[in-house]
Amino acid sequence: MKRKSHYYAKHSSEYDIAFFDVDSMDIMWHGHYVKYLELARCAFLEDIHYHYHIMREQGYAWPVVQLNVKYIKPTLFRQKIRVELGVVEYETCLRIDYTFFDAQTGQKLTTASTTQVAVEIASKEMQFQTPSSWRAAIEQYSGFCPKE
């Protein structure tokens, strides 16, 4: 997974790995990583005041069309993790890079990326440019960093 060097916005959140997310060896099951991507993404969307209810009110759904995960080190039961995300594209789609870290040691555990596209709910048509309300929300975020 190729990492972009520029992030338009960054966000960080922490989570404790619960028992129901691990297998019999106390290692987080690979499919549960997607849940933590969603939790981190939702925390970011709340911070920019453009969560999924607002997206729907604006007339758009935002399905994930691509997901990539690279597992580096196992994530364990009761481990506190920090998920850092960086928005690498927001004008044509929402593309986010994620990195999972052990919150205490800072050791990198997992990297991932997701791509979401705006789909107009009424017509079910994919948009080739994100809605202006989305672009305005992210550009007004205190952590927004435009390309120079």
Phi and psi restraints in degrees (value plus and minus 20) as a CYANA .aco file:
   2 LYS   PHI    -100.1   -60.1
   2 LYS   PSI     110.5   150.5
   3 ARG   PHI    -113.4   -73.4
   3 ARG   PSI     116.6   156.6
   4 LYS   PHI    -101.4   -61.4
   4 LYS   PSI     132.2   172.2
   5 SER   PHI    -109.7   -69.7
   5 SER   PSI     -40.3    -0.3
   6 HIS   PHI    -128.9   -88.9
   6 HIS   PSI     109.9   149.9
   7 TYR   PHI    -134.2   -94.2
   7 TYR   PSI     106.4   146.4
   8 TYR   PHI     -92.0   -52.0
   8 TYR   PSI     -48.6    -8.6
   9 ALA   PHI    -176.0  -136.0
   9 ALA   PSI     130.7   170.7
  10 LYS   PHI    -148.5  -108.5
  10 LYS   PSI     135.1   175.1
  11 HIS   PHI    -174.3  -134.3
  11 HIS   PSI     132.1   172.1
  12 SER   PHI    -158.1  -118.1
  12 SER   PSI     120.4   160.4
  13 SER   PHI    -166.6  -126.6
  13 SER   PSI     136.7   176.7
  14 GLU   PHI    -140.7  -100.7
  14 GLU   PSI     128.0   168.0
  15 TYR   PHI    -164.2  -124.2
  15 TYR   PSI     130.1   170.1
  16 ASP   PHI    -120.1   -80.1
  16 ASP   PSI     113.7   153.7
  17 ILE   PHI     -97.4   -57.4
  17 ILE   PSI      99.4   139.4
  18 ALA   PHI    -107.3   -67.3
  18 ALA   PSI     140.7   180.7
  19 PHE   PHI     -78.7   -38.7
  19 PHE   PSI     -58.8   -18.8
  20 PHE   PHI     -91.7   -51.7
  20 PHE   PSI     -24.3    15.7
  21 ASP   PHI    -119.7   -79.7
  21 ASP   PSI     -21.3    18.7
  22 VAL   PHI    -133.2   -93.2
  22 VAL   PSI     142.7   182.7
  23 ASP   PHI    -113.8   -73.8
  23 ASP   PSI    -189.4  -149.4
  24 SER   PHI     -87.6   -47.6
  24 SER   PSI     -31.7     8.3
  25 MET   PHI    -122.6   -82.6
  25 MET   PSI      -6.4    33.6
  26 ASP   PHI      44.3    84.3
  26 ASP   PSI       2.4    42.4
  27 ILE   PHI    -122.9   -82.9
  27 ILE   PSI     115.1   155.1
  28 MET   PHI     -80.4   -40.4
  28 MET   PSI     108.7   148.7
  29 TRP   PHI     -83.2   -43.2
  29 TRP   PSI     118.4   158.4
  30 HIS   PHI     -76.4   -36.4
  30 HIS   PSI     -53.9   -13.9
  31 GLY   PHI     -90.6   -50.6
  31 GLY   PSI     -41.7    -1.7
  32 HIS   PHI     -96.6   -56.6
  32 HIS   PSI     -34.3     5.7
  33 TYR   PHI     -79.1   -39.1
  33 TYR   PSI     -54.0   -14.0
  34 VAL   PHI     -80.3   -40.3
  34 VAL   PSI     -57.2   -17.2
  35 LYS   PHI     -81.2   -41.2
  35 LYS   PSI     -62.0   -22.0
  36 TYR   PHI     -91.2   -51.2
  36 TYR   PSI     -49.9    -9.9
  37 LEU   PHI     -81.8   -41.8
  37 LEU   PSI     -65.1   -25.1
  38 GLU   PHI     -85.0   -45.0
  38 GLU   PSI     -62.1   -22.1
  39 LEU   PHI     -80.0   -40.0
  39 LEU   PSI     -64.7   -24.7
  40 ALA   PHI     -85.5   -45.5
  40 ALA   PSI     -62.3   -22.3
  41 ARG   PHI     -83.5   -43.5
  41 ARG   PSI     -63.1   -23.1
  42 CYS   PHI     -83.9   -43.9
  42 CYS   PSI     -58.5   -18.5
  43 ALA   PHI     -81.9   -41.9
  43 ALA   PSI     -61.7   -21.7
  44 PHE   PHI     -84.2   -44.2
  44 PHE   PSI     -66.3   -26.3
  45 LEU   PHI     -81.7   -41.7
  45 LEU   PSI     -56.6   -16.6
  46 GLU   PHI     -82.8   -42.8
  46 GLU   PSI     -62.0   -22.0
  47 ASP   PHI     -84.7   -44.7
  47 ASP   PSI     -50.2   -10.2
  48 ILE   PHI    -114.7   -74.7
  48 ILE   PSI     -15.2    24.8
  49 HIS   PHI      40.4    80.4
  49 HIS   PSI      22.5    62.5
  50 TYR   PHI    -165.4  -125.4
  50 TYR   PSI      40.7    80.7
  51 HIS   PHI    -100.1   -60.1
  51 HIS   PSI    -199.9  -159.9
  52 TYR   PHI     -82.1   -42.1
  52 TYR   PSI     -51.6   -11.6
  53 HIS   PHI     -84.6   -44.6
  53 HIS   PSI     -59.6   -19.6
  54 ILE   PHI     -87.4   -47.4
  54 ILE   PSI     -61.4   -21.4
  55 MET   PHI     -75.5   -35.5
  55 MET   PSI     -65.8   -25.8
  56 ARG   PHI     -86.2   -46.2
  56 ARG   PSI     -62.2   -22.2
  57 GLU   PHI     -79.9   -39.9
  57 GLU   PSI     -52.7   -12.7
  58 GLN   PHI     -97.5   -57.5
  58 GLN   PSI     -27.7    12.3
  59 GLY   PHI      76.7   116.7
  59 GLY   PSI      -1.0    39.0
  60 TYR   PHI    -149.7  -109.7
  60 TYR   PSI     122.6   162.6
  61 ALA   PHI    -124.4   -84.4
  61 ALA   PSI     135.8   175.8
  62 TRP   PHI    -151.7  -111.7
  62 TRP   PSI      51.9    91.9
  63 PRO   PHI     -89.1   -49.1
  63 PRO   PSI     128.1   168.1
  64 VAL   PHI     -96.2   -56.2
  64 VAL   PSI     105.5   145.5
  65 VAL   PHI    -129.2   -89.2
  65 VAL   PSI     -32.5     7.5
  66 GLN   PHI    -171.8  -131.8
  66 GLN   PSI     120.1   160.1
  67 LEU   PHI    -161.4  -121.4
  67 LEU   PSI     110.8   150.8
  68 ASN   PHI    -151.3  -111.3
  68 ASN   PSI     115.8   155.8
  69 VAL   PHI    -156.3  -116.3
  69 VAL   PSI     114.6   154.6
  70 LYS   PHI    -142.6  -102.6
  70 LYS   PSI      96.5   136.5
  71 TYR   PHI    -108.4   -68.4
  71 TYR   PSI     102.2   142.2
  72 ILE   PHI    -125.2   -85.2
  72 ILE   PSI     -71.4   -31.4
  73 LYS   PHI    -152.8  -112.8
  73 LYS   PSI     129.7   169.7
  74 PRO   PHI     -87.4   -47.4
  74 PRO   PSI     125.3   165.3
  75 THR   PHI    -123.1   -83.1
  75 THR   PSI     111.7   151.7
  76 LEU   PHI    -134.7   -94.7
  76 LEU   PSI     138.4   178.4
  77 PHE   PHI     -73.2   -33.2
  77 PHE   PSI     113.2   153.2
  78 ARG   PHI      50.8    90.8
  78 ARG   PSI     -16.4    23.6
  79 GLN   PHI     -93.6   -53.6
  79 GLN   PSI     116.7   156.7
  80 LYS   PHI    -111.0   -71.0
  80 LYS   PSI     105.7   145.7
  81 ILE   PHI    -136.3   -96.3
  81 ILE   PSI     134.4   174.4
  82 ARG   PHI    -135.9   -95.9
  82 ARG   PSI     107.2   147.2
  83 VAL   PHI    -128.7   -88.7
  83 VAL   PSI      95.9   135.9
  84 GLU   PHI    -123.0   -83.0
  84 GLU   PSI     113.4   153.4
  85 LEU   PHI    -143.9  -103.9
  85 LEU   PSI     133.5   173.5
  86 GLY   PHI    -157.6  -117.6
  86 GLY   PSI     108.2   148.2
  87 VAL   PHI    -101.5   -61.5
  87 VAL   PSI      98.5   138.5
  88 VAL   PHI    -123.1   -83.1
  88 VAL   PSI     -34.6     5.4
  89 GLU   PHI    -174.0  -134.0
  89 GLU   PSI     116.5   156.5
  90 TYR   PHI    -159.6  -119.6
  90 TYR   PSI     -29.3    10.7
  91 GLU   PHI    -107.9   -67.9
  91 GLU   PSI     -54.7   -14.7
  92 THR   PHI    -126.7   -86.7
  92 THR   PSI     -40.3    -0.3
  93 CYS   PHI    -185.5  -145.5
  93 CYS   PSI     159.3   199.3
  94 LEU   PHI    -130.9   -90.9
  94 LEU   PSI      85.9   125.9
  95 ARG   PHI    -135.2   -95.2
  95 ARG   PSI     105.5   145.5
  96 ILE   PHI    -147.8  -107.8
  96 ILE   PSI     116.2   156.2
  97 ASP   PHI    -119.9   -79.9
  97 ASP   PSI     121.7   161.7
  98 TYR   PHI    -147.2  -107.2
  98 TYR   PSI     127.0   167.0
  99 THR   PHI    -155.0  -115.0
  99 THR   PSI     107.6   147.6
 100 PHE   PHI    -115.0   -75.0
 100 PHE   PSI     112.5   152.5
 101 PHE   PHI    -146.7  -106.7
 101 PHE   PSI     131.8   171.8
 102 ASP   PHI     -89.2   -49.2
 102 ASP   PSI     105.1   145.1
 103 ALA   PHI     -86.1   -46.1
 103 ALA   PSI     -47.5    -7.5
 104 GLN   PHI    -106.2   -66.2
 104 GLN   PSI     -64.0   -24.0
 105 THR   PHI    -115.7   -75.7
 105 THR   PSI     -40.1    -0.1
 106 GLY   PHI      60.5   100.5
 106 GLY   PSI     -16.9    23.1
 107 GLN   PHI     -86.3   -46.3
 107 GLN   PSI     113.5   153.5
 108 LYS   PHI     -92.5   -52.5
 108 LYS   PSI     111.9   151.9
 109 LEU   PHI    -130.1   -90.1
 109 LEU   PSI     -62.5   -22.5
 110 THR   PHI    -174.6  -134.6
 110 THR   PSI     128.2   168.2
 111 THR   PHI    -143.6  -103.6
 111 THR   PSI     132.6   172.6
 112 ALA   PHI    -176.8  -136.8
 112 ALA   PSI     147.8   187.8
 113 SER   PHI    -170.4  -130.4
 113 SER   PSI     129.6   169.6
 114 THR   PHI    -152.1  -112.1
 114 THR   PSI     131.7   171.7
 115 THR   PHI    -147.9  -107.9
 115 THR   PSI     108.9   148.9
 116 GLN   PHI    -143.1  -103.1
 116 GLN   PSI     127.5   167.5
 117 VAL   PHI    -141.3  -101.3
 117 VAL   PSI     132.6   172.6
 118 ALA   PHI    -103.0   -63.0
 118 ALA   PSI     112.1   152.1
 119 VAL   PHI    -144.4  -104.4
 119 VAL   PSI     103.8   143.8
 120 GLU   PHI     -87.2   -47.2
 120 GLU   PSI     102.9   142.9
 121 ILE   PHI     -83.0   -43.0
 121 ILE   PSI     -64.8   -24.8
 122 ALA   PHI     -81.9   -41.9
 122 ALA   PSI     -64.7   -24.7
 123 SER   PHI    -117.4   -77.4
 123 SER   PSI     -34.2     5.8
 124 LYS   PHI      41.7    81.7
 124 LYS   PSI       5.4    45.4
 125 GLU   PHI    -116.5   -76.5
 125 GLU   PSI     113.4   153.4
 126 MET   PHI     -89.2   -49.2
 126 MET   PSI     119.4   159.4
 127 GLN   PHI    -115.4   -75.4
 127 GLN   PSI     117.1   157.1
 128 PHE   PHI    -108.5   -68.5
 128 PHE   PSI     -25.8    14.2
 129 GLN   PHI    -157.7  -117.7
 129 GLN   PSI     121.2   161.2
 130 THR   PHI     -89.6   -49.6
 130 THR   PSI     133.4   173.4
 131 PRO   PHI     -80.0   -40.0
 131 PRO   PSI     127.8   167.8
 132 SER   PHI     -82.0   -42.0
 132 SER   PSI     -51.4   -11.4
 133 SER   PHI     -84.2   -44.2
 133 SER   PSI     -56.9   -16.9
 134 TRP   PHI     -86.9   -46.9
 134 TRP   PSI     -67.5   -27.5
 135 ARG   PHI     -81.7   -41.7
 135 ARG   PSI     -60.1   -20.1
 136 ALA   PHI     -84.3   -44.3
 136 ALA   PSI     -60.9   -20.9
 137 ALA   PHI     -81.9   -41.9
 137 ALA   PSI     -66.6   -26.6
 138 ILE   PHI     -93.3   -53.3
 138 ILE   PSI     -54.5   -14.5
 139 GLU   PHI     -90.7   -50.7
 139 GLU   PSI     -41.5    -1.5
 140 GLN   PHI    -111.3   -71.3
 140 GLN   PSI     -25.7    14.3
 141 TYR   PHI     -83.8   -43.8
 141 TYR   PSI     117.0   157.0
 142 SER   PHI     -80.4   -40.4
 142 SER   PSI     -46.0    -6.0
 143 GLY   PHI    -115.0   -75.0
 143 GLY   PSI      -9.2    30.8
 144 PHE   PHI     -85.7   -45.7
 144 PHE   PSI     116.1   156.1
 145 CYS   PHI    -152.6  -112.6
 145 CYS   PSI      75.3   115.3
 146 PRO   PHI     -88.3   -48.3
 146 PRO   PSI     137.4   177.4
 147 LYS   PHI     -91.1   -51.1
 147 LYS   PSI     125.9   165.9
